Amino acid sequence: MSYRLVVFDWDGTLMDSAAKIVNCFRNAAVDVGLPIPSPGQARRIIGLGLREALGELFPGAGDDQLARVSQAYRDHFLEHDDTATALFPGVIEGLTELKSESFILAIATGKARRGLERVLEETRIRDLFSATRCVDEAVSKPDPRMLLDILDQTGIDARESLMVGDTTFDMAMAAAAGMDALAVTYGAHPVAPLAAEKPRACVDDFQEVVRWIRSS
């Protein structure tokens, strides 16, 4: 199979941000007086849109509590939490290499547009991507809408496209869009549930991601 389009998830795939996300969910729960999720519980919902993630973490919460914890999460993430985040080793070099070899690169993320624009500016890799799609412009993963929008925008067939992600939501989204998926094992979800979604392969670092794509 030869791919023309490669769509990447952001958190846990390109950026090492799982620890920060987990901390912010837990601290937001403290602020609002909701049960504090375990780190494992918080990691399992990484990749969903914020509304969907909070619904999973706090199924008994009312609308007012969910609105308050949502705002508390944003406040922690944008202003209060100083947990370090950075692109995974090899991401800039690997993406640059793929783009130089005429792969079309895109992002499909559970981040809101504001959040994605912020990290694209900070990391200075915006120009590597031909298309980006965020949860507030479509529907949360695993719904395929973000990928279908990217396919429409780029004009590339799903059969020539690959989704790269670190969660079962990424794998299921790709399947629903008729795309192949490549799972990375260094992000939010462990290997076993990722493998159960039947990706083309599971890889352990970003350098291996690039090698696999180039040899596919």
Buried (B, 14 or more C-beta within 10 A) or exposed (E): EEBBBBBBBBBBBBBBBBBBBBBBBBBBBEBBEBEBBEBEBBBBBBBBBBBBBBBBBBEEBEEEBBBBBBEBBBBBBEEEBEBEBEBBEBBBEBBBBBBEEEBBBBBBBBBBBEBBBEBBEEBEBEEBBBBBBBBBEBBBBBBBBBBBBBBEEBEBEBEBBBBBBBBBBBBBBBBBBBBBBBBBBBBBBEEEEBBEBEBBBBBEBBBBBBEBBEEB
